[in-house]
Amino acid sequence: MKKLSIAMALTALIAFSLGYFTRGALEGAPNTPKETEQLTVIEDAMVSEPQSGVRAEPKEENIKITPSSDHEAIRETIDAANRESSAKRIRDRLADFFVINGIGPDRAEEIVRGLIDSRNYLRQIQQTMFDHRTAEKAEQIARGDEVVISLTPEERTAFEAASQAQYRKVFGEFYEAYELYEQSSVQRLTVRSLASSLAEPLDYVAKETLVQIMYEEQSRLNATLESESAGSGARPTSRPQGWEVEKERYYRRVDELRLYNERVLNRSRPYLMASQFEQLERLLENEVRKFELLVELENLDQ
């Protein structure tokens, strides 16, 4: 476990617990370099658990394949099952958005189906771009050279424009409201995780209040982290000295995260029952403790 793993863990921790608003890469594009900056395709923003690019095949009891089966019919059945699974994730993800904006079931379903179609359309656009880049390096690939396939800045800009155009088309008059809703997407995942673990349901007002509190405190924390990063200066090159400096910085982050937790809990207490408050306290502390343990393990490796 090296310092890179600690930095990655910090990023993940802040993204989950504290609400760093980030947009992921397009799901399922073959050979897509992680460093390629891409605008999120909607289904990737709709899920709360990590998704691989491999489709989950329907269970055997749902599809019986025999030697005489029509393979095209089987493929269509599998595609339909995957589409319904995607639709469910999107409905769950946007449930609060539909309520907040007074969107009825018919219009909501139209948006859900439009997002699935947009995902497929954008995936095709991106795949075409990567196929073009791959063809350009065919000779290097044939020689066995190490090759990185990535989009050009112009292609990324074009892809972002195509994505935005698709979202505007799908959401129509609700597009700006959707953009605003997405700003607190990570906080909503955290609150949803909390709500799913509670014996007593978390009412709508309490959920929205928690989302707002976490979003505001995340913005405050981000400002602190950015200020520190801007004034950090050059990093030392000596490994022993470098780790001591890094360790001190990581433990400062732990302190900052706990201050964040304290502010969120103090502001949230009036809106939660005692058992709900205790569960939120455990959820926030557990995320900080995970990162703290990673730092401690790294320290043992030095």
N, C-alpha and C positions, 0 to 999 in steps of 0.2 A: 504494500500500500504506500504510494508516494504522495508528494504534496499535491499533485494534480487531482488525485481522488478526493482530497480534502476540499480543494477549491470547487470541484464538481458537486460534492455533497452540500457545501454551503449554498451554491446556486440553487440546487434542488430544494433545500430546506426553506430558503427565503421564498422561492416560487410557490411552495405548498402552504407553509404556515403564515407567511407574511404578505403574500399576494404580489410578488413580482409579476407584472403583467407581461407575459411573453406569448408569442405566437409560434406554433410548431411547424415543422416541415410537412410537405405534402405526403400523405400516407401512401405507401405501396409503390412508389416509383422505383423501379429496379436500378441498382447501382447508383443511387443518389448520394453524393458525398454529404456528410453531416454538416460540413462547413458552408455548403451552399445556402445562401439566404433566400428563402422562399416565403411567400405569403401563405398563411394557413388556409388549407381547404377545409370547408366547414365541418366535415365529419370529425376531423382530428380535434377541433375545438369543442366538439360535442361530447367527448367521452371523458370519464373520470379515471379510467384505468389505462395503463400503457397499452398501445395497440401495435401489433406487428403487421407487416405487409402481407402476411399469409392469411388467406381467407379461412374462416372456421367452417368446416364442412358440416352440413346438417347431420344429425344423429342417424345411425343406421336404421332405427325403427321408423324414422320419418320418410326415408327413401329406400325402397327395395329395388336393387339392381339385379336383373336377370340377364342371361345371355341374349334374350330377345328384346331387351330394352332399347328404346329409341334414345341414342346418346344426346341428340339435340334436345329432346324433351327433358332428359335428366339435367342437362346444363341449365335449361331455362328454370327448372324447379329449384336448383341450387341458387341461381342468381336471384330468384324471387325470395327465397329464404334469407339470403344475405341482405337484400334490400329492406325487408321487413325488420331485420335486426338493426340495421342502420337507422331506420325510421324511428324505432323505439328509443334508441339512444338520443336522437335529436329531440324527440318530444320531451323526454325527461330533462334534457339540458335546457330547453327553452320554455319549460312549463311556467316559470315565474315571469318570463318575458311576455308571454301571451296574456297572463293575468294582469300585469302592470299596465299593458297597453290596450286592454279591453278587446283583444283579438278573439273572435269567436271560433268554434271548432272547425268550421268549413275553411275559413281563411288560414287558420293555423295548419291544417292538413295540406293546404295548397303550398304554404311556405316549406313545410317539411319535405314534400315531394320535390319541390323546386330545388331545395338544397342538395338532395341526393343526385338529381340530374346535373346540377352544376358541378358537383364533385367529380362525376364521371367525365364531363366535358373538359374540365380543367386538367384532369389526369391525362387525358389524351393529348392536350396541348403540351403539357410538360414532357410527356414521353417522346413526342415528336422532336422537341428541342434537344433532349438527351440523345436520341438516336442520331441526330445531325452531328452533335459533338463527338459521339462515338465513331461515326464514319470518318470524321476528320483524322482520327488517331488510329485508324485501322492498321496501318503498317507497324506502328509502335506496339500495338496489342499483339500482332502476329509474331513480332520478334520476342515477345515475352517481357517487354519493358514494363516497369511500374508506371501506370497511367492513372491520372486523376481526371475524372470527367466532371466538369462543372459548367454551369451556365455563365454566359458573359453578363456584364452589368446591363447591357441593352436587353438581353433576353429576360433577365430578372425583372427589369422595369416593365417590359411587355407583359410578363406573366402577372405581375401585380395589377396592372391596368385591366387585364382580362378578368382577374378575380373580382376586383372591385365592381366592374361592370355587371358581372353575374350576380353579385350580392344585391346590388341596386335593383336589378331586374326582379329578383326573387322577393325582396322585402318591400319594394315600392315605397309608399309613403312612410313606412316604418324603418327605413334604412338607418337614418340618424339615431333613432331610438335604439336600434340594435347595436350600433357602434358604441353608444353610451353604456348599454347593458354589458357589453363585452369587456369594458374597462375593469369591471369587478368580477370577471369570470373565475379567477383563481380563488377569491374570497368566497364566492358562491359554492365552489367545490368543497371548501373547508367547512362551510356551514351545513352543506348537505351531508357531509361525512358525520358531523356532529349530530344532526337531526336523526340520522339512521341508527345511531347508537343509543338514543334516549328511550326510556320507558314511557315518559310523558311527551306527547307530540309538541313540537315547536311551532307556535302559531305564526301566521303570515307576518304580522307586525314585528314580532321578535326576530324572525329570520332576516327581514329587510333591514332592521336596525343593526343587527350584528354585521351584516355585509357592509353597511355604510361605515360602521365604526372601524372594522378591519381595514377597509379601503383607505380611510383617512389616516389611520396610524401607519399603514404600509407606506403611504406617500411621505409621511414624516420620516420614517426610517430610511427610505430610499434617499431622501435629501441628505441625511447624515452620512450614509455610506458613500454617496457621490462626492460630498465635501471632503471626506477623509481620503478618498482615492485621488482626488485632484491635488491634495497637498502631501502625498506620501513620498514623492521624490524617487530617486534611484534605489533599486533593491540590491542588497549585498550579494556578492558572488561566492564567497566562502561558504561551503555547505554547513559546517557547524554553526557559524555565526548566522548564516542565512536561515537555518531552521529555528534558531532561538528568536529571531526577529519575526518569522512567520508565526511561530507558536504564540507569541505575545499578541500578534494581530488577530489570530483566530480566537483567542480567549477574550479579546475586546469585543469581538463579534458576538460571542456567547453572552456577554454582559448586555450588549445592545439588544439582543433578541429577548432576553429576560425582561428588560425595561419595556420593550414592545408588549410582551405578554401582560405585564403589570398594568400598562395603560389600557389595553383591550379589556382586561378583566374588571378594572375599576369602572370603566364606562358601561360595561355590559351587565353588571350585577343587578341594576334596577329592573331589567327586562327579563330576567330568568328566574325560574324556580331554583331552590337550593340544590336539588339533584342535577339540574341542567347546568348550573354554574360549576359544580364540581367536575362534571364530565368535560366541560370546555377547558377548565383549568388543567385537567389531566392531558387532554389532547394537545394543548399548546406546550406544556412542559415536556411531554414525550418527544415532540419534534426537536426541541432544543437539546434534549439529552442525547438523542441519536447522533447529532453533530458533535456534541461534546465527547462522546465515546470514540468517535472517529479520530478526533484530535489526540485523545489519550493513547489510542492504539498506534498512531503515527509517531508519537513521542517515544514509545517503547522501541520502535524500529530504528531510531537514531543512534 
